[in-house]
Amino acid sequence: MLTHGSESPKDAARVVVLGAGFIGGAAADALAGDGVDVERLGRKAVDLLTDGAGDALAARLRPDDVLMVVAAEAPCKNGAMLERNIRMMNAVVAALKVQAVEHVIYVSSDAVYKDSDGPLTEESPAEPGSLHGVMHLSRERMLLDEGGVPVGILRPTLVYGANDPHNGYGPNRFRRLAVEGKEIVLFGEGEERRDHVLVDDLGDLLRRMVTHRSTGVLNGATGDVHSFREIAEMAAAQVANPPSIKGSPRSGPMPHNGYRPFDPAATFRAFPDFRYTRLADGLALTHKRATATA
């Protein structure tokens, strides 16, 4: 669970966001909206897979920075991707050994947890059943054991939002299919029940972790689960001519035994005035934003 280094919010001198894409970009926007100086570092600025990446990153850091590490090749699907992700974190650790910062925040994943029949918490066993989870848990440990600075870790569950780059099965893909008037095809009958979190909520949590200099672990999950069929119906309802929704034969077992709930109590203990966005409201907001952008 989280421990606040500062009980009252305290702006950082600067926040360096390493990997300011979907989640990192939401955090950068939230911080910038508060007037915080934010440095967004993408791969063009610092390629963590090149020789000398650690020194290149160190040259951009200051002692009073907060470094937010979001950069990753994800989802991690094979050994080659695992090796590259570890190499990227080796570069971050090498940079911190040259130039320490005030605080580091790492965006991990709920994939680090072992499957459970009951709600997952921050104290649930971190026994990943996938290479993606192994990758994130390894990178967490590298920062904790070698970084030499205070570390806060956010472990989000499935994330949705208008700028999602992956088009993953669930809210992001279903919304786009509905807009295009294309049939939404479910795995099986879409009976799996999962938690989905709006990217804006993660941006807000990361902003709060920065301003409180929070260390420890926090899950990014709402505590509500919905079946994929329910989500498809919500997405379809956003458009004037809802597409059809149909099931399909499964090619393998349901991920996480078809059920992955969370207990968000630690979030509300850490940030009593924070509230997650309801899925129906988040989908409506995402559709509104995507439509405006288009």
C-alpha angles and dihedrals in degrees: 000000000000127000116194117226087196118033092198119051114269123186117235119237086234137344118215110202111201104201103016096187125115103334096017090050092053090052092046091050092049092050094044088051087061091052095256117152105247127189112197112203118192130176092275090059097043121005104200092198096062128091111268093022092135093056091044091054093043090055089060096048131090129200093247096048127116107219117208113195114203100138113119143133098247145222090027105220107166146017094268091056090046090053092050092049091052090048090053092053091046086060091051092049091047089052092051091052089056097039118017119203133206097253141354127210120193124198106215130161141254085240087090090075128091114240114267137185090221134054115297120233135183087268095055116118113279097220106137120209096198139052088245090060092043090053095052095043090050092051091048090054093047091057094043095046102034109019096081094209135089111282132203119190128202117195109194125193121215110334130207136183143130096275098046107148099199103058087213124186107278135040096352097051095036092054093050093048090050092051090050091049092240126144115263110228117199129205102250105328093323091255097144113111118216141164118246125192128200112240090231089063091054090049089053093048091050090049090053092047089054096049092046093041087230121194130191128042133315129178119224101216133120100221092237123107127200132183117246089242090057090050092049090052091050091050093047091051090062094071132067094237107036114211123232120267121213139170128237137200114276120242094199144359121304112269114254090006088290095288130078114162128173137206107224095191093115090058092056092045090053095042110019095184095050120106129183119234114253111247094240091051092045092051091050091049092047092050091048092051095045091049092050092050093048 
